[in-house]
């Protein structure tokens, strides 16, 4: 799935890789799938922090009158809101999956 139209806006890059190489195709003997997922989660959290930092900076500029185009803040605030909602939804699904695994009988 490509989001090339969105990538041009604000330097957006998707969280999932667009191409899968043979090294990424499956788990390896060293636990590659686990570390790839962990890296993806950490990368997503870092991006969320970056988006919220950018929004905070633009909010300060808007409040002090240094922001020439208010739509820049509006776009950044909406992007931060959507990113936060996505992060919370992923977290909720992960917790739900963990709880379901813990309820399994061995």
N, C-alpha and C positions, 0 to 999 in steps of 0.2 A: 504494500500500500504506500503510495507516495503522497506527500503533502507539500509538493514543490511550491505551490502558491503561498502557503503559510510560512515556509522556510525563508522567504524573502522578507517577511515582516519581522523586524526587531531581532534578527539573527536567530530565530527559532530553529532548533534542531530536534528531531524526534528522539525519544528515549530508546527506541528499539533500532538495531542496525538495519539498514536497508538491504544489505546483501549479506549472505551467510557463507563463510568460507568453510572448507572442509574441517578446519580446526575448531570452528564454532558449531559444527553440525550436531555434536553429541557430547555426552560426558566423557571425560578422560580418566585415566587411572589415578590421577592426582586430585580428583574432585573438581574438575574445571567448571562443571555446570553450577556448582554451589558458589564458587568464587565469581563466576560471571554474573550470577543473580545478585550477589552481594555488591559487586561493583556497580551494577545497574541501579540498585536501590540508593547507594551512596551518591551516585552521580545525579539521580533525580532529586535528592534532598539538597545537594549543592546548588542545583539549578533553581530550586524553589527559593533558597536563601538569596541567590543572586537577583532573582526577579523581585522579591520583596524589598531588597536593598535599593534597587533601582527605583521602585515605586516610592519608597520613603524619601529618597533624594529629590525626586520630582515633586513630591508633596511639599517638601520644605521650600523648594524654589517657587511653587505656586503660591504658598502662603506669604512669602517675602516679596512677591511681585517680580522675581527674576525670570520667571518662565514666560517665554513669548507665545508659545502655542499650548493652550490648555488641553488640546486634544491628545498631546503626548502623555500627559498625566492620566487622562481618562483611559487611554489604550493600555498603559502600564498597569493601572489599577484593575482593569478587567482581566488582563493576563494573569496578574497575581491571584485574583479571586478564582479563576478557572484552574490554575495550577494547584492552588491550595485544596480545592474541591477534589481534584483528581488524586492528589496525594492522600487525602483522608479516605477516599473510596478504596484505594489500593491497600491502605493500612487496615481498614475494616475487613476487607476480603481476606487478607493474610491472617488476621486474628480469628476470623470465622473458620478458615481452613485449619488453623492450628487447633482450635477447640474441637473441631470435628475429628481430627486425628487423635486427639487425647481421649475422645469418647469411644474410639474403636476398641473392641475386645480382642485380646490376643489369644 
